[in-house]
Amino acid sequence: MRRAMRQRRCKFVAAVCAAMVGLTVESKAETFALVIGIDRYEHISPLRGAVNDAVDIASAISDTKPAGIRVLIDGQATRRQILSTWQGYIDAAAPGDTIIVTFAG
């Protein structure tokens, strides 16, 4: 039940984001997404749910068929990986394209 509610909430958030940037089925603009979810930290107690939220958000964004989507979970979400993905999207994006970055943690 909780997971279903979270999925609906994430799909709603993705739909609102898409509406805000004017994405439509006919739109030629591309969308790129960097989704980060961290439950495990080195110096603080682990969280519960941030990774699940990131997975749900990535799933909802995937439904919009983005040109690129990268999901970084826990230890994958290093400064290097985040900046590398961000720069790759900047290099690939054209005027009118959208880059979405989400963080749960």
C-alpha positions as CSV (number, residue, x, y, z in Angstrom):
1,M,0.0,0.0,0.0
2,R,2.7,2.5,1.0
3,R,4.8,1.6,-2.1
4,A,1.7,2.2,-4.4
5,M,1.1,5.6,-2.8
6,R,4.8,6.5,-3.2
7,Q,4.7,5.5,-6.9
8,R,1.6,7.5,-7.5
9,R,3.2,10.5,-5.8
10,C,6.4,10.1,-7.9
11,K,4.4,9.8,-11.1
12,F,2.5,13.0,-10.1
13,V,5.7,14.8,-9.4
14,A,7.2,13.7,-12.8
15,A,4.0,14.8,-14.6
16,V,4.1,18.2,-12.9
17,C,7.8,18.6,-13.8
18,A,7.0,17.7,-17.4
19,A,4.1,20.2,-17.5
20,M,6.2,22.9,-16.0
21,V,8.9,22.6,-18.7
22,G,6.3,22.2,-21.5
23,L,7.0,18.7,-22.5
24,T,4.4,17.1,-24.8
25,V,4.3,14.0,-26.9
26,E,4.8,16.2,-30.0
27,S,7.7,18.1,-28.5
28,K,11.0,17.8,-30.2
29,A,12.9,18.9,-27.1
30,E,14.8,16.2,-25.3
31,T,14.9,15.5,-21.6
32,F,17.8,14.2,-19.6
33,A,17.5,13.1,-16.0
34,L,20.0,12.6,-13.2
35,V,18.3,10.8,-10.3
36,I,20.2,10.4,-7.0
37,G,19.2,8.3,-4.0
38,I,21.3,7.8,-0.9
39,D,20.3,5.8,2.1
40,R,23.8,4.9,3.3
41,Y,26.1,7.6,4.5
42,E,29.6,7.2,5.9
43,H,29.2,9.3,9.0
44,I,25.5,9.3,9.8
45,S,22.9,6.6,10.5
46,P,21.4,5.1,7.4
47,L,18.1,6.4,6.0
48,R,15.2,4.3,4.9
49,G,13.3,5.2,1.8
50,A,15.6,7.6,-0.2
51,V,16.8,4.9,-2.6
52,N,13.2,3.7,-3.0
53,D,12.1,7.2,-3.8
54,A,14.9,7.6,-6.4
55,V,13.9,4.3,-8.0
56,D,10.3,5.4,-8.2
57,I,11.1,8.8,-9.6
58,A,13.4,7.2,-12.2
59,S,10.6,4.9,-13.2
60,A,8.1,7.8,-13.5
61,I,10.6,9.8,-15.6
62,S,11.3,6.8,-17.8
63,D,7.7,6.7,-18.8
64,T,8.3,10.0,-20.6
65,K,11.0,8.4,-22.7
66,P,13.9,10.7,-21.9
67,A,16.9,11.0,-24.1
68,G,19.1,10.1,-21.2
69,I,18.5,8.9,-17.6
70,R,21.2,8.1,-15.0
71,V,20.3,6.7,-11.6
72,L,23.1,6.9,-8.9
73,I,22.4,4.9,-5.8
74,D,24.3,5.1,-2.5
75,G,28.0,4.6,-3.2
76,Q,27.5,5.3,-7.0
77,A,26.6,8.9,-6.1
78,T,30.1,10.2,-5.9
79,R,31.1,13.7,-6.6
80,R,32.9,12.5,-9.7
81,Q,29.9,10.5,-11.1
82,I,27.5,13.3,-10.4
83,L,29.6,16.0,-12.1
84,S,30.5,13.7,-15.0
85,T,26.9,12.9,-15.7
86,W,25.9,16.6,-15.3
87,Q,28.6,17.7,-17.8
88,G,27.7,14.9,-20.2
89,Y,24.1,16.1,-20.3
90,I,25.2,19.8,-20.7
91,D,27.3,18.7,-23.7
92,A,24.5,16.6,-25.2
93,A,21.7,19.1,-24.6
94,A,20.5,21.6,-27.2
95,P,18.6,24.9,-26.7
96,G,15.1,24.0,-25.5
97,D,16.1,20.7,-23.9
98,T,15.5,20.0,-20.3
99,I,17.9,18.5,-17.6
100,I,16.2,17.3,-14.5
101,V,18.2,16.6,-11.4
102,T,16.5,14.9,-8.4
103,F,18.1,14.1,-5.0
104,A,16.7,11.9,-2.2
105,G,18.8,11.5,0.8
